[in-house]
Amino acid sequence: MGFRTEFFSRPRPQEEAKYRAALALLHAMSNADRADIGVKPADFPRLAREMALK
């Protein structure tokens, strides 16, 4: 049963590459850009996951 859970919980390789690219983009933003859109570094993983799914 553990195999089945692990199989479905892992991200697809394509989505993982998109996630890493989105995370790099968020880290590359300046503090002024982050303040303009109201994003804090704690939000980066969530935002990167959302960007990867699109």
Secondary structure as the mmCIF struct_conf table of DSSP 4:
data_model
#
loop_
_struct_conf.conf_type_id
_struct_conf.id
_struct_conf.beg_label_comp_id
_struct_conf.beg_label_asym_id
_struct_conf.beg_label_seq_id
_struct_conf.end_label_comp_id
_struct_conf.end_label_asym_id
_struct_conf.end_label_seq_id
HELX_RH_AL_P HELX_RH_AL_P1 GLY A 2 SER A 9
BEND BEND1 ARG A 10 ARG A 10
HELX_LH_PP_P HELX_LH_PP_P1 PRO A 11 ARG A 12
HELX_RH_AL_P HELX_RH_AL_P2 PRO A 13 ALA A 28
BEND BEND2 MET A 29 MET A 29
HELX_RH_AL_P HELX_RH_AL_P3 ASN A 31 ILE A 37
TURN_TY1_P TURN_TY1_P1 GLY A 38 GLY A 38
HELX_RH_3T_P HELX_RH_3T_P1 PRO A 41 ASP A 43
HELX_RH_AL_P HELX_RH_AL_P4 PHE A 44 LEU A 53
#
